[in-house]
């Protein structure tokens, strides 16, 4: 019974996916994304060069349509999309990406501004002269050849590459699990290092780096970071900074301009100019009057014209720090060596190239030796035949045919088969004396060549001399001066931020719901009083005239800190609502601004913030621990960790650690507790703090006052209850104890409908207080109209909760002038 083979197999999905992905990964690593360590080319680049070489599309021939080259490459060697092939072909021609372009193009091949090249039907291309050096001797069996995708032609697995192209032109690629980033280098320096390593195989990295000083980008620039260079050349990974080449010029009107003549590698020039101009338009940096791209056929030129009296060097430093005038370049030198991706350093790359070069020269010499030996054999046979010409003719005439003649010549005169073939194929005109002399001269020349070839193959030192001679010839013909400057200067850029800002006085407003705006004093003064543009349901948390050099700290009830320099606030008319913080960073639906501080400097070691929550926690955090982060524009800084879902910060105060202060807390159930601020420890920004007061169940902290004890006799507290009562009492009636106690009652405790504190304010002189209810009604309370009570009183009713709504908020109004007195700094 014949065997049956199952065509369908059941396999786990994990096994199938793993196997297929493994095959795919291996393919794109070896056959698409990573360059070969020997010739520095990816398969598509190698196929482009070989196909154009085979088509005769070389530097000594006229240009041909790029579409023809792409068609040949796609049809014979690279069965992928024409756009990807054309993209790779164009890349090889772009002199701002390739240190030594391998293809010459007629027509638009893109630009440094990111412009796309013209379609391949419009452009023409041919191999650059230096590409001949990569392909030289490919027909002398110097490299392995394999069948193409449809087995109709052969293609090389590597090019002979008579110079280390991997370093000279670099490479960039991303594959599955691997990526490579190798910068371009100077051809002359790389060849000098190669020759030195060939002469001194034990040369150290320091020795090689005396020749290869660093990358040599086609766009020039200044390379900074010698430690990063050494790490990269040692391990294959390292980081350097590449800075644009600039200079400052004096122009008319006692002004200056910054001129950029070289930009970092792979930076889009148009995007760079646009970014600098955006900085000018947004007034992020004051001092730039105009930005122009004056690049022409004479070279790159970006002109940044400055305003009068602008600090040119400081502005340049700012642009270096905030634009692509200075960028990081990360070495990640990964290449295919012996069919395996490896991370390689400078010496490994040069050693692998020399190994390849020795193999190529050896195989070429073997090929030339065989060819010369075969020719010498024929020449010697022809010379011998000339010397016995009459006998040779006699034997040939006596033969039946060509094959018989060859056989008789071999038998009669001991000619070899190849010599006999040459003799019977000899034309009569070559039987002259002149031709005999030419044959003798050729014999002498071939004998010398064969001796030289045998010497190369027999002596490794002679082989090395031959390689060195050829490398020096390449350097002589194609070597060029270094374009990128290697600098010992540090890449760190110091910017005096204040010097970049024009100092002026502006009006700033910040609301509870997150609206923030900055207006000119002229706009503020010309707007009708009270017309601040805020919605009726919102209220002002901070309003004042500030310098543009001031820093704003905005604290929210969720324990977050938002940092904003005044000069970065969007300028608007005073009657406009302004910008909402949610346009730049996310605020929770119930998150609001509770306190704003305007700080001239952020380096005062004596300043600390005191934060208290409604669930009974309190902490101090130093200003030094709440410094702006790099991402302050898009992300708030945590100032206090919230313990529970309903935890909210109710109070934020700024206090000097060197000054004596007292804290008084009031709870909803009318407990009050006073103690020294020294009992509150200073902790980090992400800490929750310590217990502030011992709360009863369902009780919560309503307010936390920070006061100066020397003014305690002058301070009064006005509080409002949920039932609409108002009471004021001296703060000194609350005795000082210690932290985390229950405290004393400040309202008389009723058995039915007890009063609960919902809001309070402290003041040193009589004020108008504004009570806002749940129905948004406003009730003005003149404190001079109410008696100062003791701890046991519940005050008097000021609103009817049934008609006016429950009391929600108590705001400080204007002081009453008839009672005004100077009490110094109370809080």
Protein Blocks (a to p, Z undefined) as FASTA:
>chain_A
ZZdddfbdcddfklmmmmmmmmmmmmmmmmmmpccfklopafklmmmmmmmmmnopafkb
ccddfklmmmmmmmmmmccdfklmmmmmmmmmmmklbmbacbdcedjebjfkopacddfk
lpccdddfklmmmmgoklnopaccdddfkopaccdfbdfklacfklmnopadddehiacd
dddddfklmmmmmmmmmmmmmbcfklmmmmmnbdcdfkgpadehjklmmmmmmnopacdd
ddddddddddehhiacdddfbdcehiafklmmmmmmmmmmnomaghiabdcdfbdfkbcc
ddddddehiafklmmmmmmmmmckbccddddddddeehiacdddfklmmmmmmmmmmmmm
mmmmmmmmmmmmmmmmmmmmmmmmmmmmmmmmmmmmmpmblmlmmmmmmmmnopafklmm
mmmmpcfklmpfklmmmmmmmmmmmmmmmmmmmmmmmpmklmmmmmmmmmmmmmmmmgcc
dfbdcdfbdfbdcddfklmpccddddddddfkopacdddfklmmmpcehiaopafkbccf
bdcdddfkbccddddfkopacdddfklpccddfkbgbjcfklmbccdfkbccfbdcddfb
fcbfkbccddddfkopacdddfklmcccfklmmoccdfbdcfblmlccfbdcdddfkbcc
ddddddfkopacdddfklpccddfkbgbjafbdcdehiacfbdcdddfklmmmpccdddd
fkopacdddfklpccddehiabjcfbdcdfbhpacdfbdcddfbdcddddddfkopacdd
dfklpccddfkbgbjafbdfklnopafbdcdddddfklgccebjfZZ
